[in-house]
Amino acid sequence: MSATLIKGKPIAERIRAQVAEDVAAIGHIGLVTVLVGDDPASDVYIRLKHKAAVAAGIDATDLRLPEETTESELLAKVEELDADPQVDAILVQLPLPKQIDEAKVIRALAPAKDVDGFHPINAGQLYLGEPTLVPATPRGVMAMLAEHEVELSGAHAVVIGRSAIVGKPMAHLLLQQNATVTICHSRTKDLARHTLGADVLVAAVGVPGMVTPDMVKPGGVVIDVGINRTDDGIVGDVDPGAADVAGHLTPVPGGVGPMTIACLLENAVRCARYRRGELAYPA
Ligand code: NAD
């Protein structure tokens, strides 16, 4: 193995320590997470987020609603939280049960309380190059690249995946740093032709080991966002053998995962600053 491992944990710990200082200075930050149903993976994510929020001093409420909750019941709950002055930040864990339209629920969030950064206004602000609340995972990736002083200006960045949660915001953040960005997805032909030219390759697909060593540019930076549960435990989207070719590689687990939670807490601080008028949310 020749690649330098970009580990998330030490960077995430620093961010979380800063969040704890910010929370202490602000006094109170109210975060409400809403989980509808009992999806086991969502339950794990919510627990991790809570543990981290509480450790940082955030006043976190873990709201659980039954699987059969209707769309109008959830919308009414979101409206109640939007109006609650004790609530700075709201997170509705996705995916939602099939009877509920996720897009409607996301649109119902007060944009300045949308800690995940999924509301169309927050997405639009990012695409305009005037970011407000930005999804935590791609923000975490940018922090990792900055920590390792990866030159992005003029670099060719290739993002595999175009979800609203990871791929699209990732591409825009890289573009803002003046990278030349290619977005690949399930209909992309000859994926390797694109990835082999990538100075920075971000894989956010959800297919274990789909990026093989022969798809990686020698010396390139490879960021593995994938979290895939397999019989061999949690694995990424990148074959670990890529470490023989890449210059930098994020491990799975212990790479992007810890950064997501740390950046989510940073977003909660930002929500609190919006609510207190310390930061202006665009009118
Ligand atoms: P998604 O299913 O919404 O999107 C996957 C994307 O991959 C799609 O845009 C699709 O076009 C693309 N894709 C699918 N098959 C492809 C193929 N063969 N070739 C090229 N592109 C292909 O998933 P998501 O929510 O963006 O998550 C992606 C992965 O990242 C998952 O493994 C998820 O668990 C993980 N994830 C990790 C974190 C973290 O904190 N590390 C956070 C969010 C998501």
Residues whose N, C-alpha, C, O or C-beta is under 5 A from the ligand:
A	BS01	NAD	T137 G161 R162 S163 I165 V166 G167 C184 H185 S186 A204 V205 G206 V225 G226 I227 N228 V256 G257 T260
